[in-house]
Amino acid sequence: MPLQAMCENCATATPIYRLSAVILDGRIARLCPNCVATQKARIDIPYAPRADQGTIQPSTTRETW
């Protein structure tokens, strides 16, 4: 049986491996999948994905090792 923790938004007991750590209203909160799906306007994404995902990052090339 997995360990249960409370969702910080709806207080639903949720298995720990299902909780997501997100920035909610300016602070890091642990939310259940239902709250992550319904509270998208309150969740802040701290960075945007890179547009050039197909290229190799400079820090991972063999020349920098």
C-alpha positions in Angstrom: 0.0 0.0 0.0 1.5 3.4 -1.0 2.1 6.2 1.4 -0.7 8.8 1.3 -0.3 12.5 1.5 -2.8 15.3 1.3 -3.3 17.5 -1.7 -2.6 21.1 -0.7 -5.5 22.4 -2.7 -8.4 20.1 -2.1 -7.1 18.1 0.9 -7.7 14.7 -0.8 -5.5 11.9 0.4 -3.4 10.9 -2.6 -0.5 8.4 -3.1 2.7 10.3 -2.9 3.9 9.1 -6.3 0.8 10.8 -7.9 1.4 14.2 -6.3 3.0 16.9 -8.4 5.1 19.7 -7.1 4.0 22.8 -8.9 4.2 26.6 -8.3 0.6 27.5 -7.2 -0.1 31.2 -6.5 3.6 32.0 -6.1 4.6 29.1 -3.8 5.5 25.4 -4.4 2.5 23.1 -3.6 1.9 19.4 -3.9 -1.2 18.8 -5.9 -3.2 15.7 -6.9 -3.7 15.0 -10.7 -7.3 16.3 -10.5 -6.2 19.7 -9.2 -3.4 19.9 -11.7 -5.9 19.3 -14.5 -8.5 21.8 -13.2 -6.3 24.6 -11.7 -4.2 25.4 -14.8 -4.9 29.2 -14.5 -3.4 29.2 -11.0 -0.3 27.0 -11.8 2.8 29.0 -12.9 5.2 27.3 -15.3 8.7 28.6 -14.4 10.3 28.1 -17.8 9.2 27.5 -21.4 10.4 24.4 -23.3 13.2 25.1 -25.8 12.3 25.6 -29.4 15.4 23.8 -30.6 14.8 20.4 -28.9 16.4 18.4 -31.7 19.8 20.0 -31.3 22.5 18.8 -28.9 23.0 21.0 -25.8 26.5 22.6 -25.7 27.1 21.3 -22.2 26.5 17.6 -23.2 28.8 17.4 -26.2 32.0 15.4 -25.9 34.3 18.4 -26.5 33.3 19.9 -23.1 34.2 16.7 -21.2 
